[in-house]
Amino acid sequence: MNSIAIIHVAKKQLQLEDDDYRALLIRVTGKASSRDMSEAERGLVVEEMRRLGFHLTPPKSREPKVQPAAKGALDLGGPNATKLRALWISGWNLGVVKDRADTALVAFVKKQTGIDHLAWLRDPRDAAKAIEAIKAWLARAAGVKWPGRAPLPSETKRAVASAQLAILGLPADALDRVADLDAYIADLGAQVRKAKKP
């Protein structure tokens, strides 16, 4: 379900009249229509509606949909593929990584470790070498301040979003109201890449 649909489900669940609904949208984002908002702004509206008592419960009968593979996506496999891909996409959203495709990630890992594919990246020392190389690159090139050892995924995402906000010259306290960090990072990523285009 997309964010606009979620907002309309929340409106119905909270039994908001049109005037109250529009007032809420304007109070949170300054815009009277969810269609005019960015994905990040919609996330702020959903978070406010959750604060007011909205909760989304998916139907039990619905099977999860399998998403088609993204352009350039590979079946990476291996115990470290998910973390490496997440860091690589973070680099893309920070405007540092120029090619988001998995093939570019595999080439980067090969350059760092000499191993041809992530599925063969089994030694924790090799994996750490590749992971730390990406993290150091993003810290150096985009100013990411990574959290300490064994951070929660949300802490890592907040570090990326904080760096994006700094790149765009936006206040860091905007993060305090974000419900969906992944959508927010993707939205900011489009803005960062646009700002960095020559």
Stockholm file with secondary structure:
# STOCKHOLM 1.0

chainA/1-198         MNSIAIIHVAKKQLQLEDDDYRALLIRVTGKASSRDMSEAERGLVVEEMRRLGFHLTPPKSREPKVQPAAKGALDLGGPNATKLRALWISGWNLGVVKDRADTALVAFVKKQTGIDHLAWLRDPRDAAKAIEAIKAWLARAAGVKWPGRAPLPSETKRAVASAQLAILGLPADALDRVADLDAYIADLGAQVRKAKKP
#=GR chainA/1-198 SS CCHHHHHHHHHHHTTCCHHHHHHHHHHHHSCSCGGGSCHHHHHHHHHHHHHTTCCCCCCTTCCCCCCCCCTTCCCCCSTTHHHHHHHHHHHHHTTCCSCCSHHHHHHHHHHHHCCSCGGGCCSHHHHHHHHHHHHHHHHHHHCCCCCSSSCCHHHHHHHHHHHHHHHHTCCGGGGGGCSCHHHHHHHHHHHHHHHHCC
#=GC SS_cons         CCHHHHHHHHHHHTTCCHHHHHHHHHHHHSCSCGGGSCHHHHHHHHHHHHHTTCCCCCCTTCCCCCCCCCTTCCCCCSTTHHHHHHHHHHHHHTTCCSCCSHHHHHHHHHHHHCCSCGGGCCSHHHHHHHHHHHHHHHHHHHCCCCCSSSCCHHHHHHHHHHHHHHHHTCCGGGGGGCSCHHHHHHHHHHHHHHHHCC
//
